[in-house]
Amino acid sequence: MRVLAIGDIVGENGLEKLKVTLPKLKEEKNIDFVIVNAENTSGGMGLTFKCFNELQKLKVDSITMGNHTWAKKDIFDFINNPIIIRPANYSEGVPGHGYGIYECKGKKIAVIDLIGRTDMGILSENPFLVVDKIINKISDKVDIIIVDFHAEATAEKIAMKYHLDGRVNFVFGTHTHVQTADEEVTGKGTAYITDLGMTGPKDSVIGMDTEASLKRFITSLPERYKLANGDCILCGAIIDINDECCRTENIDRIYLK
């Protein structure tokens, strides 16, 4: 089985890049299952029903979210759709699902979404303890487990790799919009990459307009971020899972202009 995970879609331009690229990529790479982080899709912050419908048309299998989950008001109208996964360590009782279980090629795949606590500005439960509870609950019911850790700190993400090593098939980081070059499959069979990167405008500051970003950093004056224009990149990773034993065997980074 081949699983494709795509890093944060940034804005409608990023979504257009996905629409143009994904069908061909799925065919060329023989992709069976697709996960997309979509928390920045609509205007660079949040997910609208319109953009959600576009993702559904692309037959994305699972959509993960992050710190901007609630940025668009209409998210509450469709957050309970089983295809959407919001961070599992949000406060208990909030709408939506922290993980989903899907069927593909006769296997049951669990996708878990977590949010970090270091420099995130979001009040959340301990992701390490929450993911333990979920894995203990579902491990005998699924064949494959994949985790999106939406976090700022590299150290927190690497710590999660070691925490879950050998217990899940794939741990990938999102949120920073900058792809890292540390992809690996550990000796215990867990694929890992600190950050998938983004799917959005290449000539930008993590997807935002460079002039607005520079003004904020140079002058320290408030300046509203706005989405950058221009050509987009698509970033992500593909993992190969043995169909017989469900062990992860390989990971390849994807960076497409």
Secondary structure, 3 states (H helix, E strand, C coil): CEEEEECEECHHHHHHHHHHHHHHHHHHCCCCEEEEECCCCCCCCCCCHHHHHHHHHCCCCEEECCCCCCCCHHHHHCCCCCCEECCCCCCCCCCCCCEEEEEECCEEEEEEEEECCCCCCCCCCCHHHHHHHHHHHHCCCCCEEEEEEECCCHHHHHHHHHHHCCCCCEEEEECCCCCCCCCEECCCCCEEECCCCEEEECCCECCECHHHHHHHHHHCCCCCCCECCCCEEEEEEEEEECCCCCCEEEEEEEEEC
